[in-house]
Amino acid sequence: MKNRVVVVGSYNTDLTIKTKRIPQPGETVIGGNFFQGGGGKGANQAVASARAGATVSFVARVGNDVLGKEAVQQLAQEGINTQFVVQDEHYPTGVAFILVDERGENSIAVASGANARLSPADIEKAKAEIASAGVILLQLESPPETVQHAIDLAHKSGTLVILNPAPAGQLNGLSFNEVNIITPNIIEAEMLSGEKISTDESLAVCARKILRYGIQNVIITLGERGVFLASANTMDLISAYQISAIDSTGAGDVFSGSLAAFLAEGKSIQEAVKMAMASATISVTRMGAQPSAPYRSDIENFISHLAESRSEIPSGSIHK
């Protein structure tokens, strides 16, 4: 259904310290600033998708604890349907400890908690919701069998499947031939393809290898460089808008969540990618994961400003 997105994934409470630099092993760095907020790749993407204009349902598990109750309340305040967010009686809400340096780079450790208990049975309860959605968006902070079951259900229903294959270490055991769009970063793309990315040519080789899984579209996120969009007929390097980053935490999630929203409302993949890049660009100028996700008006104003200044995000085809 137009404009409807189902996100299946994780929720974590993010505990973030912004400091001058990320400490080395055994070192303590004094003088940081502390922030607490909602996180987890699934929840980040759900919030980004909702703020970009989609009607979003979230399928997840949190603990039946203070953090879990806060999670459900915060998601509901974003306009997200939390009917399929289970409050687990035996496992706590996931927590992420995040260090961010003065350049905006980050280092993250996660205690998954209830996220590791999201099951195929939980997915079954949302079967009708998945079937009626335009897009389903998944990541890999949930058990692989649960992710695969959601992909299978969506594929059978004709729902567009977007997989953000992160974290990279959880790629094993999944079948990708039912995935319509995959959004790896460079490390994840290298793991999927077995190809080391060092040049634009190796980027194209990598994308071709991932397409051989049966995936229709590969979107490799390149950080400050932008994204590489590949399909059977296109190899397109879309350059990023250059901006000073404050905190890159969650930028990839903002991209994937926004992308899902724009595709759900019927935009072409090229247009959706460029709008999602604008969304991610705005996010790195703000602290936090979920708090940094821009609203639709922010994204449209940003793109309008680019057009007025004749600074459209450029793209260039790479020879196949």
C-alpha positions as CSV (number, residue, x, y, z in Angstrom):
1,M,0.0,0.0,0.0
2,K,1.3,3.5,-0.9
3,N,3.4,5.2,1.8
4,R,3.4,2.2,4.2
5,V,6.6,0.8,5.6
6,V,7.2,-2.1,7.9
7,V,10.6,-2.1,9.7
8,V,11.8,-5.3,11.4
9,G,14.7,-4.9,13.7
10,S,16.4,-3.8,16.9
11,Y,15.8,-1.2,19.5
12,N,18.7,-0.1,21.8
13,T,19.0,2.7,24.3
14,D,22.1,4.7,23.2
15,L,24.5,5.9,25.8
16,T,26.8,8.3,24.0
17,I,29.9,10.2,25.1
18,K,31.3,12.9,22.8
19,T,35.0,13.4,23.5
20,K,38.1,14.8,21.9
21,R,39.3,11.4,20.7
22,I,38.4,7.7,21.1
23,P,40.6,6.1,23.8
24,Q,43.1,3.4,23.0
25,P,42.8,0.1,24.9
26,G,43.6,0.6,28.5
27,E,43.4,4.4,28.2
28,T,40.9,6.8,29.9
29,V,39.9,10.1,28.2
30,I,38.4,12.7,30.5
31,G,36.2,15.7,29.5
32,G,33.4,14.3,27.4
33,N,29.7,15.2,27.1
34,F,27.1,12.6,27.8
35,F,23.8,12.0,25.8
36,Q,21.1,9.3,26.2
37,G,18.6,8.5,23.5
38,G,16.8,5.9,21.4
39,G,18.9,3.8,19.1
40,G,19.3,0.4,17.5
41,K,19.4,0.1,13.7
42,G,15.8,-1.0,13.4
43,A,14.4,1.8,15.5
44,N,16.7,4.4,13.9
45,Q,15.4,3.4,10.5
46,A,11.8,3.3,11.7
47,V,12.1,6.9,13.0
48,A,13.9,8.1,9.9
49,S,11.2,6.6,7.7
50,A,8.4,8.1,9.7
51,R,10.0,11.5,9.8
52,A,10.5,11.3,6.0
53,G,6.7,10.9,5.6
54,A,6.0,7.2,5.7
55,T,3.3,5.4,7.8
56,V,5.5,3.0,9.8
57,S,4.9,-0.2,11.7
58,F,7.8,-1.5,13.8
59,V,8.4,-5.2,14.6
60,A,10.8,-5.6,17.5
61,R,11.5,-6.8,21.1
62,V,12.4,-4.6,24.1
63,G,12.6,-5.5,27.8
64,N,9.8,-5.2,30.2
65,D,11.9,-2.6,32.1
66,V,12.1,1.2,32.4
67,L,14.1,1.5,29.1
68,G,11.6,-0.7,27.3
69,K,8.6,1.3,28.4
70,E,10.4,4.5,27.4
71,A,11.2,3.0,24.0
72,V,7.5,2.2,23.3
73,Q,6.5,5.6,24.4
74,Q,9.1,7.4,22.3
75,L,8.3,5.4,19.2
76,A,4.6,6.1,19.6
77,Q,5.4,9.8,19.9
78,E,7.0,9.6,16.5
79,G,3.7,8.3,15.1
80,I,5.1,4.7,14.7
81,N,2.7,1.8,15.1
82,T,4.1,-0.2,18.2
83,Q,1.5,-2.9,18.1
84,F,4.2,-5.4,17.1
85,V,6.8,-4.3,19.7
86,V,7.0,-7.1,22.3
87,Q,8.1,-6.3,25.8
88,D,10.1,-9.4,26.9
89,E,9.6,-10.6,30.4
90,H,13.0,-12.3,30.7
91,Y,15.6,-10.2,28.8
92,P,16.4,-6.5,29.2
93,T,16.2,-3.8,26.6
94,G,19.3,-3.6,24.4
95,V,21.9,-1.0,25.2
96,A,24.6,0.6,23.0
97,F,27.7,2.4,24.4
98,I,28.9,4.9,21.8
99,L,32.1,7.0,21.8
100,V,32.2,9.9,19.3
101,D,35.4,11.9,18.6
102,E,35.7,15.6,17.5
103,R,35.7,14.6,13.8
104,G,32.4,12.8,14.2
105,E,33.8,9.3,13.9
106,N,32.4,6.7,16.4
107,S,33.1,3.4,18.1
108,I,30.2,1.3,19.4
109,A,29.7,-1.7,21.7
110,V,26.2,-3.3,21.9
111,A,24.5,-5.5,24.5
112,S,21.6,-7.0,22.4
113,G,19.3,-8.0,25.3
114,A,15.8,-8.7,24.1
115,N,16.8,-8.0,20.4
116,A,18.3,-11.5,20.3
117,R,14.9,-13.0,21.2
118,L,12.9,-11.6,18.2
119,S,11.5,-14.7,16.6
120,P,9.8,-16.0,13.4
121,A,6.7,-16.3,15.6
122,D,6.9,-12.5,16.3
123,I,7.1,-12.0,12.5
124,E,4.0,-14.2,11.9
125,K,2.0,-11.9,14.1
126,A,2.7,-9.1,11.7
127,K,2.1,-11.1,8.6
128,A,-0.9,-9.1,7.5
129,E,0.9,-5.8,8.2
130,I,3.8,-6.9,6.0
131,A,1.5,-8.1,3.2
132,S,-0.3,-4.8,3.1
133,A,2.8,-2.6,3.2
134,G,4.6,-1.1,0.2
135,V,8.1,-1.7,1.6
136,I,9.7,-3.9,4.3
137,L,13.1,-2.8,5.7
138,L,15.4,-5.1,7.6
139,Q,18.8,-5.2,9.2
140,L,20.9,-7.9,10.9
141,E,20.8,-7.0,14.6
142,S,18.0,-9.7,14.8
143,P,18.5,-13.5,14.6
144,P,19.2,-14.6,11.0
145,E,16.2,-17.0,10.9
146,T,13.9,-14.2,11.9
147,V,15.2,-11.9,9.2
148,Q,14.9,-14.7,6.6
149,H,11.4,-15.5,7.7
150,A,10.4,-11.8,7.3
151,I,12.0,-11.7,3.8
152,D,10.2,-14.8,2.8
153,L,6.8,-13.5,3.9
154,A,7.3,-10.2,2.2
155,H,8.5,-11.7,-1.0
156,K,5.4,-14.0,-1.2
157,S,3.2,-10.9,-0.6
158,G,4.9,-8.8,-3.3
159,T,6.2,-6.3,-0.8
160,L,9.4,-4.6,-1.8
161,V,12.3,-5.9,0.4
162,I,15.1,-3.6,1.4
163,L,18.0,-5.2,3.4
164,N,20.6,-3.2,5.2
165,P,23.2,-5.9,5.8
166,A,24.6,-4.6,9.0
167,P,26.4,-5.5,11.2
168,A,28.7,-7.1,8.6
169,G,29.5,-10.1,10.8
170,Q,25.9,-11.4,10.6
171,L,25.7,-12.1,6.9
172,N,26.1,-15.9,7.0
173,G,23.0,-18.1,6.6
174,L,20.8,-15.6,4.6
175,S,19.4,-16.1,1.2
176,F,19.5,-12.9,-0.9
177,N,17.6,-13.9,-4.0
178,E,14.3,-12.5,-2.5
179,V,15.9,-9.1,-1.7
180,N,15.0,-6.3,-4.1
181,I,17.4,-3.7,-2.7
182,I,20.5,-4.1,-0.5
183,T,22.3,-1.2,1.1
184,P,25.8,-2.2,2.3
185,N,28.6,0.1,3.3
186,I,32.1,-0.6,1.9
187,I,33.0,-3.2,4.5
188,E,29.8,-5.1,4.1
189,A,30.0,-4.9,0.3
190,E,33.5,-6.4,0.5
191,M,32.3,-9.2,2.7
192,L,29.3,-9.9,0.4
193,S,31.4,-9.9,-2.8
194,G,34.9,-11.1,-1.7
195,E,36.2,-8.1,-3.6
196,K,38.5,-5.5,-2.1
197,I,37.3,-2.0,-2.9
198,S,40.2,0.4,-3.7
199,T,39.2,2.1,-7.0
200,D,36.0,3.0,-8.9
201,E,36.6,0.0,-11.1
202,S,36.8,-2.4,-8.2
203,L,33.6,-0.8,-6.8
204,A,31.8,-1.7,-10.0
205,V,33.3,-5.3,-9.9
206,C,32.1,-5.6,-6.3
207,A,28.6,-4.4,-7.2
208,R,28.3,-6.9,-10.1
209,K,29.2,-9.8,-7.8
210,I,26.5,-8.8,-5.3
211,L,24.0,-8.5,-8.2
212,R,24.7,-12.2,-9.0
213,Y,22.9,-13.2,-5.8
214,G,19.7,-12.3,-7.6
215,I,19.3,-8.8,-6.0
216,Q,17.8,-6.2,-8.3
217,N,19.6,-3.1,-6.9
218,V,22.8,-2.6,-5.0
219,I,23.3,0.7,-3.2
220,I,26.8,0.9,-1.6
221,T,27.1,3.8,0.9
222,L,30.5,5.5,0.7
223,G,30.4,7.9,3.5
224,E,31.7,11.3,2.5
225,R,31.9,10.2,-1.2
226,G,28.2,9.5,-1.5
227,V,26.7,6.3,-2.8
228,F,27.2,3.8,-5.7
229,L,23.9,2.7,-7.3
230,A,24.1,-0.5,-9.3
231,S,21.5,-2.6,-11.2
232,A,21.6,-4.8,-14.3
233,N,21.6,-1.7,-16.5
234,T,23.2,1.0,-14.4
235,M,26.4,1.8,-12.6
236,D,26.1,5.2,-11.1
237,L,28.4,7.0,-8.6
238,I,26.3,9.7,-6.9
239,S,28.5,12.2,-5.1
240,A,27.6,13.4,-1.6
241,Y,27.0,17.0,-0.7
242,Q,30.0,18.2,1.3
243,I,29.3,19.3,4.8
244,S,31.1,19.4,8.2
245,A,30.1,16.4,10.2
246,I,29.4,16.6,13.9
247,D,28.4,13.0,14.6
248,S,28.1,10.3,12.0
249,T,26.2,7.9,14.3
250,G,23.1,6.5,12.6
251,A,23.7,8.2,9.2
252,G,23.5,4.9,7.4
253,D,20.3,4.2,9.2
254,V,18.8,7.5,8.3
255,F,19.7,6.8,4.7
256,S,18.0,3.4,4.6
257,G,15.0,4.5,6.5
258,S,14.5,7.6,4.3
259,L,15.0,5.5,1.2
260,A,12.3,3.1,2.3
261,A,9.9,6.0,2.8
262,F,10.5,7.6,-0.6
263,L,10.3,4.3,-2.5
264,A,7.0,3.5,-0.6
265,E,5.4,6.6,-2.0
266,G,6.4,5.7,-5.5
267,K,9.5,7.7,-6.3
268,S,12.1,6.2,-8.7
269,I,15.1,4.6,-7.1
270,Q,17.4,7.4,-8.5
271,E,15.2,10.1,-7.0
272,A,14.7,8.2,-3.7
273,V,18.5,7.7,-3.4
274,K,19.2,11.4,-3.9
275,M,16.6,12.4,-1.4
276,A,17.9,9.8,1.1
277,M,21.4,11.2,0.7
278,A,20.1,14.6,1.6
279,S,18.4,13.2,4.7
280,A,21.7,11.4,5.8
281,T,23.7,14.6,5.1
282,I,21.5,16.6,7.4
283,S,21.8,13.9,10.1
284,V,25.6,14.2,10.4
285,T,25.2,17.8,11.4
286,R,23.3,16.7,14.6
287,M,24.2,14.6,17.6
288,G,22.7,11.2,18.2
289,A,21.1,8.5,16.1
290,Q,17.3,8.9,16.3
291,P,17.4,12.6,17.3
292,S,19.5,13.4,14.2
293,A,16.9,12.1,11.7
294,P,15.4,15.0,9.8
295,Y,11.7,15.6,9.1
296,R,10.3,15.8,5.6
297,S,10.2,19.6,5.6
298,D,13.9,19.6,6.6
299,I,14.8,17.4,3.6
300,E,12.7,19.3,1.1
301,N,14.1,22.6,2.3
302,F,17.7,21.2,2.0
303,I,17.1,20.0,-1.5
304,S,15.4,23.3,-2.5
305,H,18.4,25.2,-1.2
306,L,20.7,23.0,-3.3
307,A,18.6,23.7,-6.4
308,E,18.5,27.4,-5.8
309,S,22.3,27.5,-5.3
310,R,22.7,25.3,-8.4
311,S,24.6,22.8,-6.2
312,E,22.6,19.7,-7.3
313,I,24.1,16.5,-6.0
314,P,26.0,15.3,-9.1
315,S,26.2,11.8,-10.4
316,G,28.4,10.1,-13.0
317,S,28.0,6.8,-14.8
318,I,30.8,4.3,-14.5
319,H,31.5,2.1,-17.5
320,K,30.2,-1.4,-16.9
